[in-house]
Amino acid sequence: MANLLDIRRRIRSVKNTQQITKAMKMMSAARLKRAQDRVVTARPFANKMMEILGELASRTDENFHHPLLDARGDERYLIVLITADRGLCGAFNTNLNKAAQALIKENAGKQLEMMPVGRKGRDFFRRRDISFVHEYIGVTGKGSVQYSEAVEIARDIIKRFTEDEELDKVFLIYSEFKTVLQQRVVVEQLLPVSRPTAAEEVADPTRPVDLTDYVYEQPAEEIFSHLLPRLIETQIFRALLESVASEQGARMTAMDAASKNATELIGSLTLNMNRIRQAAITNEIIEVVSGASVQ
């Protein structure tokens, strides 16, 4: 049985840990508010841009081709995995790594490469049999993402896909922020940009009928050459913002649970300490009474 000194030391250690978890929870709460505001602001623009460009692409002539729109083979894949740079955020990084592993397993016969954005994904897959084309560390770790960082990542992907022609498909894996308690892992195809066909539009009864008539002032080549790279940049930027908000929400939840567990553990240790003290006092009283009776 542990003595009183050991229990007191353990209670003091748990209390110190609890102070740290409470401070981390407050920091995550402050960062979450800023990150959530940026996500809510970025979502409508990103969704509308994807919707309009998809409509424009579906109405172009079948003979129109663009490197970011045209489907290629189905052999060379690039996986862009966005994780956190730090831990202590529950199952946030684990769920993202599992999603990437599932995608790799489903396409075991393909030529797979990875572009990790975040230290946790990089460290996890560094020990696995998959090559990295590039890695971006420290993008989300500071709790704030700049658009210029998303542009750098997007241009690297576009260059490998168009100029170097090293890839057939690019997949993006990130965590979408829902609520503080809920984040959803998203696996989506980033390139080539999907171009819905007329058959797909008819097959989807939930798709709203679009009566908008678009007027082109410039040739389609000029429009898509300018807007499609911007679309990729916007999608990367939104994914980074979603990941930052999800990370802070997951860390806030994890630190809150850790603080509550620390409170329960302190109560249990205190109760155990009091029982030991009471037992020691009882033994001393018995010894005194026994000695008095002998005399």
N, C-alpha and C positions, 0 to 999 in steps of 0.2 A: 504494500500500500504506500502511496506517495506521502511524504511528510508535508507539513504545513509550508515550509520554505519553498519547496518545489511548486506547490499549487499557487502560492502567491506570485512566484516568478512567471508562471504560465499565465495567470490572470493579467499581470502587467503587460506581458508580451501580446496577448490578444487585444487588450485595450489600445496599445500602440498601433497594432494592425488595423483596428477599427477606425482610428483617427485617419489613417491613410486612405482607407476605402471610402469614408465619408467625404474626404477632401476630393478624391478622384470623381466621386459621384457629382459633386457640385460643379467641378470643372467641366465634366461631360455635359451636364445640364445647360451650362452657359454656352458651350460650343454647339450643342444640339440646336438651340434656338436660332443661332445665326445660320447654321447649315440647313435647317428646315426651311427658313425663309428663302434661301437661295434656290433650293430644290423646287419649292412651290412657284417661284418666279420663272425658272428655266423650263419647267415641264410644258406649259402651253406652247411656247415658241418651238421647242423641239418636236412636239407631236404635230403641230400644224405644218411645220416645214416638211416633215416626212410625208404627211398626207398630201400636200400640194405637189411635191415632186413625184410622188407615186402616181397621182392622177396625170400629171404631165407626161411621165414616162409611158403610161399605158395608152396615151393618145398619140404618141409619136408613130411615124411610119415604121413598118416592120423592117425596112431596110436601114433604119437609123441605128448606128452602133456607137457605143461609148465604152471606154475601158472599164469604168466603174459599174456599168450596167450589164455588160455582156457576160453570159455564163460561159465558163470554161470547162476544163475537165473536173474530175472528182477525186484527185489523188493527193494534192499538196494543201494541207490545212495549217493555218496559223491560229493559235488560241491566245487571245488577249485576256489575261486573268487579273482582275483588280481586287487586291486584298489590302489589309491594313499593314502598317509598318510596326505596330506594337500589338501585344496580346492583352490579357485581362479584359476581354470583351466577350466572354462566354463562348458560344459555338459559332461565332461570326466567321472566323477564318476557316474553321473546320468544315462548315457547310459549303463554302466556296471551293475549297480544295477537293471535297467529295464530288461536287458537280463537275469539276475539271477532270477528275479521275474517271467519272462515268462517261464523259464525252470521249476521253481517250480510249476507254475500253470498247465503246460502241464503234469506234473507227480504228480498230487495232491494225487493220491492213493498210492504212493510209500513211503518207509521209507527214508526220506531225512535228510542228515546232511551236514554241511558246514564247510569248512576250509578257513576262510578269510585271505588273505594276503594283509594287508593295513588297516589303521585305518578307512577310510571312509566306506568301505564295512562292517567292523565289527560293527561300530556304527549304520549303517542303519538297518542291519538285527538283531541286538541285541534286537530291539523293535518288531521284528516279531516272529511268532511262528515257529522257526527252531532252532535246537540245534547245537552247535559248538563242534567239536571234538578237535580242537586246533586252535590257532590263532597266526599269525606271523605279528608283528607290527614293523615298522622301517626298513623293508628290502629295500623298494624303496624310502623312504623319503629322504635319503642322496644324491640322484641323481646318485648313483653308486651301482652296484650289484656285489657281489663276487660269484664265482662258488661254494664255500663252503656253502653259504646260500641256493643255489638251491639244493645242495646235501642233506642238512638237511631236507628240505621240501620233496624231492623225497623219501628219505628213510623212512620218517614217513608215507607217502602214501603207499609205497610198503609193509611196515610191516603190516599195517592195512588190506591190500588187500590179502597178501599171508599168513603170519604167523598167524595173528589173525582171518583171514577169516571173517571180519566184513562187507565186501562190495561186491556188485555184479558189479557195474560200477562206474567209476570215471570220472567226467566231469571237464574240464578246461575252465574257462572264463577269457579272457584278451583282451586288446586292441592292435591290430596290427598297427604298424606305416606305413603309406603310404607316406604322405607328411606333411609339417607343418600345412596345413589347413585341412587335411583329416586323420582320424583314423578309423579303422574298428573293430567293436566288433566281437570277434571270440568265438564261443562255440563249443568245440570239445571233443570227447571222448578220454580220456587219457588211461584208462584201462578198460577192457583188450585190449592189443595192437591188432589192426585190422590185420587179416591175410586174404588177398584177395584170393578168390578161383578161379579156372579155369573158372567157369561160369561167374564170375564178370569181369575177364579179357577179355573174348570174348564179353561180353555185352557192353564194353566200347570201341567204335571204335577209340576214340582219344588217347587211351593208346598206347605208342610206343612199338614196338616189341623188346623185350629184347633178344638178342642173346648171352648174357654173360653166360659162363659155369663156375659155381663156384666149386672149389675143396676144400673139407673139410679135413683139417689136423687133427682136433680134432673131437670127437663125437658132434653131434648136441646139446646134453644136456649141454656139457661144453661150447660151443660157446654161446648159448642163455642165460645160467646162468650168463655169464660174460657181454654180450653186452646189454641184455634187460634192466637191471637196469641202465646201462649207458645211454641208449636211453631215459628213463624217466627223468633222471637227466638233459640231454641235452635239452629235450622239456621244462622242467620247467625253466631252465636257459634262454632259448630263449624267453619264454613268459615274464619273468621278464625284460629282456632287451627291448623287444618290448613295455612293459608297461611303462618303464622309459622314453623311447624316445617319446612315444605318450603323456605322461603326460607333458613333457617339451614343446612339440609342441603345445598342447592345451593351456598351461599356457601362452606361448609366444603370441599366437593369442588373447587370452582373455585380456592380459595386453595391447596389442597394441590397441585393440578396446576400452578399458577403457581410455587409454591416449587420443585417438581421441575424445571420448565423452566428456572428461574433457575439451579439447580445445574448443569444440563447446559450452559447458556450460559456460565457462569463457567468450567467446565472447558474448553470450546472456545476461549474467549478466552485463557485461561492457556496452553494449548497453542500457540496462534498467537503469543502474546507470546514464549514460549520459543524458538520457531523463528526469530523475527525477531532476538532477542538472539544466538542461536547463529550466525545468518548474519552479523550485524555483527562478532562476535568472530572468525569465520573470515576475514572480509575484512581485519580489522586484522592478523591473523597473516600473511596472504598479503602484505600491504603491507610488513610488517617484514621478512619473508624476502626479498622482492624487492629491497628497499633494501639489505639486507646483501650479497646476491649481486652487486649492481651495484658496490658498493665493492670 
